[in-house]
Amino acid sequence: MQVSVEAGEGLERRMRIDLPCEEFEAEIEKRLKQLALHAKAPGFRPGKVPLRILRQRYGEQLQQEVFNDLVQRSLAQAFEQVALRPAAMPRIEPDLDLTAGRAGYTAVFEVMPEFELAPLAGRVLKRPVSVLTEADVDDMIQRLREQHRTWEPVLRPAAAGDLLTLDTVGTIDGQPFTPGTGRNIRIELGKTSLLPGLAVHLLGVTAGEDRSIDLNLPDDYPNQALAGKAVHLEVHVHTIAEPHIPELDAEFVKGFGIEDGDLEHFRAEVRRNMERELQERLAAQTKERVMDLLYESNPIELPKSLVESEMRAMAEQMREAMGQGSQRVSLPPELFEASARRRVALGLILGKIIRDHELKPDPVRVRATIERLAASYERPQDVIDYYYADASRLQGIQILVLEEQVVDLILPQLQIEEEPLSFAELTA
């Protein structure tokens, strides 16, 4: 097997592999003889069909099968021979003409970039710090009460904070406007809205009222073709309801698993959960800022194939997150290019750090991470067993731990400046 490589544009390479024709012919002959043992053809007994007839009938198919098998066998050997790391599966360009004595192909691919990490010594990192206050706990308890509010129908005109149930029919220039059309839509005035600016026009409506509303879509409307357009809405209001916030009493806190209904026990539990969330958010933001610094400090030429693959994956993830009907939504992969480039670059940078420092996922930290994730479930041990029962599930946690270990490795090299943040700012 002869191998030669030509450099293309950027990271692209064209690797020519020439295979011995005699090896090719010998494999085809071998398969023809195996086929002849059981082959059938008119005028011949089973297993007695001449090879020349089988060659005429199956030669082209066998040639393609042998070619595919030899490509699979030779490709890894060729990469090893020329010491190249492909970024993705290559595109194969066959060059097969046995009568002319040619049995080969060209593999077109991008190589993984070679780079050195930029020194970070002395670089400044603003590290978030935060202290949980009693006022933060008060705010959280009030938020929990609001989340468990009930709605009572009212006959008065709608006011801010009310929940409206309504039907709408939207048009733009007399044509149907689907995002402005729906039945039994629930809108909480001041918090949720079908369209930007609609809530203001609904203040003062009454149950059973029909109202015509005209408004303009904002200039930053997601569909730029409609940005700034005038929308006409015909609205019918079914019901208006006002919120009722539950009292902070024993009955309320029992709903959170505080069986004795003690308010101080409830407050202590809320504070423990908030402390845990606070530490997780601080660690996550610190990690994000370290990643930003690594990305900004190490500009790398990226394989287009990896970026394009990541763009498609992110578009698919977004469609899945959007739920039913998302397959009809057009999400051009180009929308995700910047994020995809960052992901790919950080994957390469982290991979190099891990290799250079021979990092391995710390089993103790892996276990602690899984136990922390499991703590919020009713049966934590079942969650722990779930992760340890499958290597692919466990690998996801191990990758997270490796990233944390990289952060621990980088932080001592940096000049740290603390940035105080409130709990609300940190969790916004």
Backbone torsions as a table, in degrees:
resi	resn	phi	psi	omega
1	MET	NA	124.7	178.3
2	GLN	-106.1	136.0	-176.4
3	VAL	-129.8	133.3	174.0
4	SER	-139.6	151.6	-174.7
5	VAL	-129.1	136.7	173.4
6	GLU	-118.9	137.9	177.5
7	ALA	-83.0	132.5	175.2
8	GLY	-102.2	-155.5	-179.6
9	GLU	-73.6	133.5	178.3
10	GLY	62.0	-122.4	-177.2
11	LEU	-91.7	2.1	-176.4
12	GLU	-73.8	141.4	176.0
13	ARG	-133.4	147.4	175.2
14	ARG	-118.8	111.4	-176.8
15	MET	-107.5	117.4	-179.8
16	ARG	-93.3	126.0	177.6
17	ILE	-119.3	120.6	176.4
18	ASP	-103.9	123.3	-179.0
19	LEU	-101.0	147.9	177.9
20	PRO	-64.6	125.2	179.8
21	CYS	-60.8	-36.5	-178.5
22	GLU	-64.7	-33.8	176.8
23	GLU	-66.8	-39.5	178.5
24	PHE	-62.6	-50.6	-178.2
25	GLU	-62.8	-42.0	-178.5
26	ALA	-62.6	-38.5	-179.6
27	GLU	-70.4	-38.3	176.9
28	ILE	-63.7	-44.0	179.2
29	GLU	-60.7	-42.6	-179.9
30	LYS	-60.5	-44.3	-178.0
31	ARG	-71.1	-33.5	175.9
32	LEU	-62.7	-42.5	179.6
33	LYS	-65.9	-37.0	176.2
34	GLN	-65.6	-40.2	178.9
35	LEU	-65.9	-36.2	-176.9
36	ALA	-64.2	-23.4	-178.3
37	LEU	-62.1	-27.6	-175.5
38	HIS	-131.1	0.5	-175.1
39	ALA	-65.9	148.9	177.0
40	LYS	-122.7	145.8	176.0
41	ALA	-156.8	146.8	179.9
42	PRO	-55.5	131.9	177.6
43	GLY	89.2	-1.8	-179.7
44	PHE	-130.0	145.1	175.1
45	ARG	-72.4	151.6	177.3
46	PRO	-54.6	130.6	179.5
47	GLY	86.6	-0.1	-178.1
48	LYS	-117.3	15.4	-179.3
49	VAL	-74.7	127.5	-179.3
50	PRO	-60.0	147.4	-178.2
51	LEU	-61.6	-34.1	-178.2
52	ARG	-63.7	-35.1	178.4
53	ILE	-71.3	-41.3	178.4
54	LEU	-64.5	-35.9	178.7
55	ARG	-64.6	-41.8	178.3
56	GLN	-62.0	-39.7	-173.8
57	ARG	-82.1	-40.3	-171.6
58	TYR	-118.1	0.3	-173.9
59	GLY	-57.9	-45.6	-177.7
60	GLU	-64.7	-42.0	179.3
61	GLN	-63.8	-44.9	179.8
62	LEU	-64.8	-38.4	179.3
63	GLN	-60.0	-42.1	179.7
64	GLN	-67.5	-40.6	178.8
65	GLU	-63.0	-45.0	-179.9
66	VAL	-64.5	-40.9	178.8
67	PHE	-59.7	-48.1	-179.4
68	ASN	-60.2	-42.7	-179.5
69	ASP	-65.0	-41.5	-179.4
70	LEU	-68.8	-34.2	175.5
71	VAL	-61.8	-47.3	-179.7
72	GLN	-60.3	-41.2	-178.1
73	ARG	-70.8	-38.8	-171.7
74	SER	-87.4	-23.3	-172.1
75	LEU	-64.0	-48.2	-179.8
76	ALA	-62.9	-39.2	178.2
77	GLN	-62.4	-40.3	-179.1
78	ALA	-65.7	-42.7	177.9
79	PHE	-60.4	-41.4	179.4
80	GLU	-66.6	-37.8	-177.3
81	GLN	-64.8	-39.3	-177.6
82	VAL	-98.9	2.8	175.8
83	ALA	56.2	52.4	176.6
84	LEU	-118.8	143.8	176.2
85	ARG	-109.8	106.9	179.9
86	PRO	-70.9	144.1	178.5
87	ALA	-78.5	-26.8	-179.9
88	ALA	-156.0	173.6	178.5
89	MET	-59.7	133.7	-177.2
90	PRO	-74.9	160.2	170.0
91	ARG	-88.9	128.8	-175.6
92	ILE	-98.8	126.4	175.6
93	GLU	-111.2	102.6	-176.3
94	PRO	-67.4	147.1	171.0
95	ASP	-137.9	83.5	-169.6
96	LEU	-125.7	112.0	175.6
97	ASP	-150.3	90.0	-174.3
98	LEU	-65.2	-32.2	179.9
99	THR	-65.9	-29.0	178.2
100	ALA	-94.6	2.6	177.4
101	GLY	79.0	26.6	179.2
102	ARG	-116.2	126.4	174.7
103	ALA	-141.7	92.4	-177.8
104	GLY	-161.4	-172.7	179.2
105	TYR	-163.8	164.3	174.9
106	THR	-117.1	127.4	176.0
107	ALA	-99.0	121.6	-179.4
108	VAL	-106.9	125.8	-174.4
109	PHE	-159.4	169.7	172.4
110	GLU	-105.7	144.5	177.7
111	VAL	-94.9	156.7	173.7
112	MET	-68.2	137.3	-177.4
113	PRO	-69.5	145.2	172.9
114	GLU	-100.3	130.9	-178.4
115	PHE	-155.9	159.8	174.3
116	GLU	-110.1	142.7	-178.7
117	LEU	-75.2	139.4	178.6
118	ALA	-72.5	142.5	176.6
119	PRO	-66.4	140.6	-178.2
120	LEU	-111.9	-2.2	-177.4
121	ALA	-55.2	127.4	177.6
122	GLY	87.1	-9.9	178.4
123	ARG	-67.7	145.0	-175.6
124	VAL	-92.3	134.4	174.1
125	LEU	-128.5	124.8	175.2
126	LYS	-83.4	113.7	-176.6
127	ARG	-101.5	123.6	-178.6
128	PRO	-69.5	139.4	174.0
129	VAL	-132.7	151.3	-177.1
130	SER	-157.4	149.1	176.4
131	VAL	-125.2	129.4	-179.9
132	LEU	-76.5	128.4	-179.3
133	THR	-107.9	166.8	176.5
134	GLU	-64.9	-32.7	177.8
135	ALA	-64.5	-36.4	176.0
136	ASP	-61.7	-41.6	179.7
137	VAL	-65.5	-41.6	177.2
138	ASP	-58.6	-45.0	-179.6
139	ASP	-62.6	-40.4	-179.9
140	MET	-65.6	-42.1	179.0
141	ILE	-63.4	-40.1	177.5
142	GLN	-64.0	-38.6	178.1
143	ARG	-64.3	-39.6	177.8
144	LEU	-63.5	-39.7	177.5
145	ARG	-63.1	-43.0	-179.5
146	GLU	-66.0	-35.1	178.8
147	GLN	-66.1	-24.6	-179.0
148	HIS	-103.8	22.4	179.2
149	ARG	-68.6	156.1	173.0
150	THR	-113.7	166.5	-176.9
151	TRP	-120.2	129.9	179.9
152	GLU	-115.7	126.4	179.8
153	PRO	-60.2	142.7	177.1
154	VAL	-130.8	157.6	-179.9
155	LEU	-103.4	-6.9	-179.6
156	ARG	-75.9	169.0	175.1
157	PRO	-63.4	150.8	-176.8
158	ALA	-67.4	139.2	177.8
159	ALA	-128.2	167.8	178.3
160	ALA	-56.2	135.7	-178.7
161	GLY	95.2	-12.8	178.9
162	ASP	-75.8	158.3	176.6
163	LEU	-107.9	120.3	-180.0
164	LEU	-107.1	140.5	170.6
165	THR	-113.8	125.0	-172.0
166	LEU	-151.0	163.0	171.2
167	ASP	-108.1	144.0	176.7
168	THR	-136.2	147.3	171.0
169	VAL	-128.1	118.1	-176.2
170	GLY	-109.3	143.3	176.3
171	THR	-139.6	151.4	171.3
172	ILE	-127.7	120.5	-177.2
173	ASP	53.3	37.4	177.6
174	GLY	80.8	-3.4	179.8
175	GLN	-100.6	146.2	-178.5
176	PRO	-56.0	138.2	177.2
177	PHE	-117.9	97.9	-171.8
178	THR	-59.1	-45.4	-179.4
179	PRO	-60.8	-17.1	179.7
180	GLY	-103.3	15.5	-176.8
181	THR	-124.2	134.8	177.8
182	GLY	179.7	165.8	179.0
183	ARG	-118.4	144.1	177.6
184	ASN	53.2	42.7	177.4
185	ILE	-77.5	135.4	178.8
186	ARG	-103.6	123.2	-179.3
187	ILE	-127.0	124.0	175.5
188	GLU	-95.1	109.0	-172.7
189	LEU	-61.3	123.9	-179.0
190	GLY	96.5	-10.4	-179.0
191	LYS	-127.3	-43.9	179.4
192	THR	-126.4	155.2	179.5
193	SER	-158.6	147.2	177.7
194	LEU	-68.5	-41.6	-179.8
195	LEU	-137.2	151.2	177.9
196	PRO	-57.8	130.3	176.9
197	GLY	88.1	-7.6	-176.6
198	LEU	-68.0	-37.6	-173.7
199	ALA	-57.8	-37.8	-178.6
200	VAL	-60.5	-37.3	-177.8
201	HIS	-75.9	-11.7	-178.4
202	LEU	-98.5	-7.9	176.2
203	LEU	-62.5	130.1	177.5
204	GLY	91.8	-5.5	177.4
205	VAL	-70.8	161.5	178.2
206	THR	-122.6	159.4	178.9
207	ALA	-60.9	133.0	-178.8
208	GLY	90.0	-6.5	-176.8
209	GLU	-79.0	144.9	169.4
210	ASP	-105.1	136.4	-178.0
211	ARG	-141.0	136.2	174.0
212	SER	-96.4	131.6	-175.3
213	ILE	-130.6	133.8	174.0
214	ASP	-118.8	131.2	176.7
215	LEU	-149.2	163.9	179.0
216	ASN	-107.4	136.2	174.9
217	LEU	-69.3	144.4	-178.4
218	PRO	-67.1	159.4	-180.0
219	ASP	-65.9	-22.8	179.3
220	ASP	-98.8	22.9	178.7
221	TYR	-59.2	136.3	-174.5
222	PRO	-51.4	-41.3	176.3
223	ASN	-86.3	97.9	-173.7
224	GLN	-62.7	-23.4	178.2
225	ALA	-65.7	-22.3	-178.2
226	LEU	-107.5	-4.7	-177.5
227	ALA	-56.7	131.7	179.1
228	GLY	81.1	-4.5	-177.6
229	LYS	-71.5	150.3	175.4
230	ALA	-83.4	129.1	-179.7
231	VAL	-113.8	135.2	174.7
232	HIS	-109.4	130.9	-179.4
233	LEU	-123.3	134.3	168.4
234	GLU	-105.4	117.2	-171.7
235	VAL	-117.3	135.1	171.2
236	HIS	-120.0	122.5	-177.8
237	VAL	-92.5	121.9	178.1
238	HIS	-83.6	-57.1	-175.2
239	THR	-140.6	158.5	172.7
240	ILE	-129.4	132.9	-179.7
241	ALA	-135.0	146.0	178.0
242	GLU	-108.2	151.8	-177.1
243	PRO	-78.7	145.9	172.0
244	HIS	-122.1	113.3	-177.5
245	ILE	-85.1	128.0	-179.3
246	PRO	-66.4	149.5	176.3
247	GLU	-68.6	148.5	175.8
248	LEU	-84.5	86.9	-177.1
249	ASP	-136.5	-175.7	-176.3
250	ALA	-59.8	-40.8	-179.1
251	GLU	-62.0	-40.0	-179.6
252	PHE	-65.1	-47.7	-174.2
253	VAL	-72.8	-24.0	175.8
254	LYS	-61.8	-28.9	178.3
255	GLY	-66.6	-11.5	178.6
256	PHE	-106.6	17.9	175.8
257	GLY	87.4	6.2	176.7
258	ILE	-88.5	90.0	-169.3
259	GLU	-63.7	-31.4	-179.3
260	ASP	-82.8	-4.9	177.1
261	GLY	70.5	13.4	-176.8
262	ASP	-76.4	126.5	-175.8
263	LEU	-68.1	-33.8	179.0
264	GLU	-69.7	-37.7	175.3
265	HIS	-62.8	-40.1	178.5
266	PHE	-62.6	-46.1	-179.0
267	ARG	-62.6	-40.9	179.2
268	ALA	-63.8	-38.7	178.6
269	GLU	-66.6	-42.5	177.3
270	VAL	-60.3	-43.6	-179.1
271	ARG	-63.8	-40.8	178.2
272	ARG	-60.5	-43.9	179.3
273	ASN	-64.4	-39.1	179.7
274	MET	-68.8	-38.8	177.4
275	GLU	-61.6	-42.1	179.0
276	ARG	-63.9	-44.1	179.2
277	GLU	-64.9	-38.4	179.6
278	LEU	-59.4	-47.7	-179.0
279	GLN	-64.9	-39.0	178.5
280	GLU	-65.0	-41.4	179.7
281	ARG	-67.8	-39.5	178.2
282	LEU	-62.5	-44.8	179.4
283	ALA	-64.2	-40.9	-178.0
284	ALA	-66.0	-42.5	-179.5
285	GLN	-69.8	-37.9	176.6
286	THR	-61.7	-45.2	178.2
287	LYS	-60.3	-43.6	-179.4
288	GLU	-61.3	-39.6	-178.6
289	ARG	-72.0	-34.4	174.3
290	VAL	-64.3	-42.3	179.6
291	MET	-63.7	-40.3	177.1
292	ASP	-59.6	-42.8	-178.9
293	LEU	-65.4	-43.3	177.6
294	LEU	-61.5	-42.1	-178.0
295	TYR	-66.4	-45.7	-178.4
296	GLU	-67.9	-31.1	-174.5
297	SER	-84.5	-13.4	-173.8
298	ASN	-129.5	74.0	175.2
299	PRO	-66.4	125.2	-174.7
300	ILE	-126.7	141.3	170.3
301	GLU	-73.5	121.2	-172.2
302	LEU	-102.4	141.5	173.9
303	PRO	-63.3	125.9	-179.7
304	LYS	-58.8	-36.0	-177.2
305	SER	-62.7	-39.0	179.5
306	LEU	-69.5	-41.2	179.8
307	VAL	-64.8	-45.1	-179.3
308	GLU	-63.8	-40.0	178.0
309	SER	-63.1	-41.7	179.3
310	GLU	-67.3	-37.6	177.5
311	MET	-60.9	-45.5	179.3
312	ARG	-64.2	-40.6	-179.7
313	ALA	-63.6	-41.0	-179.4
314	MET	-68.4	-37.1	176.7
315	ALA	-63.6	-41.0	179.0
316	GLU	-67.2	-40.8	177.0
317	GLN	-60.2	-40.1	179.6
318	MET	-65.9	-41.6	178.6
319	ARG	-61.2	-43.3	179.2
320	GLU	-63.6	-38.4	-179.5
321	ALA	-68.1	-26.9	-179.3
322	MET	-76.1	-14.9	173.9
323	GLY	83.1	-155.2	-173.7
324	GLN	-59.9	142.1	178.4
325	GLY	82.1	-4.2	-176.2
326	SER	-68.1	-21.9	-179.5
327	GLN	-64.3	-20.8	179.0
328	ARG	-85.7	-9.5	-178.5
329	VAL	-84.5	130.6	179.0
330	SER	-87.3	117.2	177.9
331	LEU	-123.0	90.8	179.9
332	PRO	-58.6	131.0	179.6
333	PRO	-55.9	-26.0	-177.9
334	GLU	-61.0	-23.3	177.8
335	LEU	-60.8	-24.4	-173.2
336	PHE	-105.7	12.4	-172.4
337	GLU	-61.4	-46.3	-177.1
338	ALA	-61.8	-45.9	-179.8
339	SER	-66.2	-37.8	-179.9
340	ALA	-65.6	-41.0	178.8
341	ARG	-62.8	-40.2	179.4
342	ARG	-64.7	-44.1	-179.7
343	ARG	-61.4	-46.5	-178.3
344	VAL	-64.3	-45.7	-179.0
345	ALA	-61.4	-45.8	-179.6
346	LEU	-65.5	-34.5	175.7
347	GLY	-60.4	-41.8	178.7
348	LEU	-69.2	-42.2	-178.7
349	ILE	-65.0	-47.9	-179.7
350	LEU	-63.6	-39.6	178.5
351	GLY	-59.5	-40.6	179.8
352	LYS	-68.1	-42.6	178.6
353	ILE	-60.2	-44.3	-178.8
354	ILE	-63.2	-41.6	179.2
355	ARG	-69.4	-45.8	-177.0
356	ASP	-61.5	-34.8	-176.5
357	HIS	-103.9	5.9	176.8
358	GLU	50.6	46.4	-179.3
359	LEU	-75.8	140.9	174.0
360	LYS	-126.8	146.1	179.4
361	PRO	-62.4	126.7	-179.5
362	ASP	-71.0	116.7	-177.3
363	PRO	-58.7	-34.2	-179.9
364	VAL	-65.6	-42.3	179.4
365	ARG	-70.5	-35.4	176.8
366	VAL	-60.3	-47.7	179.7
367	ARG	-62.2	-43.9	-179.3
368	ALA	-63.3	-38.3	179.0
369	THR	-64.8	-44.6	179.4
370	ILE	-64.7	-41.6	179.2
371	GLU	-64.2	-36.3	177.8
372	ARG	-65.8	-42.2	177.1
373	LEU	-64.4	-37.2	-175.9
374	ALA	-75.7	-20.4	-172.1
375	ALA	-61.4	-27.2	-177.1
376	SER	-84.4	-2.5	-179.8
377	TYR	-96.3	157.5	-178.3
378	GLU	-66.5	-35.6	-180.0
379	ARG	-122.1	81.2	-175.1
380	PRO	-56.5	-38.4	-176.4
381	GLN	-63.5	-34.4	178.1
382	ASP	-62.6	-37.9	179.2
383	VAL	-68.7	-42.3	178.3
384	ILE	-60.8	-46.1	178.8
385	ASP	-62.5	-35.5	-179.6
386	TYR	-59.5	-45.2	-179.0
387	TYR	-69.1	-43.7	-176.1
388	TYR	-76.1	-11.2	-179.5
389	ALA	-81.1	-13.2	-174.6
390	ASP	-138.6	124.0	-175.9
391	ALA	-62.8	-34.9	-178.2
392	SER	-69.7	-36.9	176.5
393	ARG	-66.8	-43.6	-179.5
394	LEU	-63.7	-34.1	-177.9
395	GLN	-62.6	-36.6	178.6
396	GLY	-60.4	-41.0	177.5
397	ILE	-69.4	-39.4	179.8
398	GLN	-62.1	-36.6	177.8
399	ILE	-65.2	-42.7	177.3
400	LEU	-59.6	-42.6	-179.4
401	VAL	-66.1	-41.3	177.3
402	LEU	-60.3	-39.8	178.1
403	GLU	-63.3	-39.9	176.9
404	GLU	-63.6	-38.6	179.6
405	GLN	-67.3	-33.9	174.9
406	VAL	-64.5	-43.2	177.8
407	VAL	-59.2	-44.7	178.6
408	ASP	-60.8	-32.7	179.7
409	LEU	-73.6	-35.1	-174.4
410	ILE	-81.3	-40.4	-171.5
411	LEU	-53.6	-43.3	-179.2
412	PRO	-63.2	-18.1	-180.0
413	GLN	-81.1	-14.3	-170.5
414	LEU	-101.2	159.7	171.3
415	GLN	-91.5	112.8	-173.1
416	ILE	-92.9	129.4	171.3
417	GLU	-118.6	125.3	-177.7
418	GLU	-77.1	138.8	177.3
419	GLU	-120.8	102.5	-178.8
420	PRO	-66.1	132.5	177.1
421	LEU	-133.4	145.0	174.6
422	SER	-77.9	165.5	177.6
423	PHE	-60.1	-40.7	-179.4
424	ALA	-63.1	-43.7	178.4
425	GLU	-64.3	-38.8	-176.3
426	LEU	-70.2	-33.2	-175.4
427	THR	-103.1	6.9	-178.7
428	ALA	-62.4	NA	NA
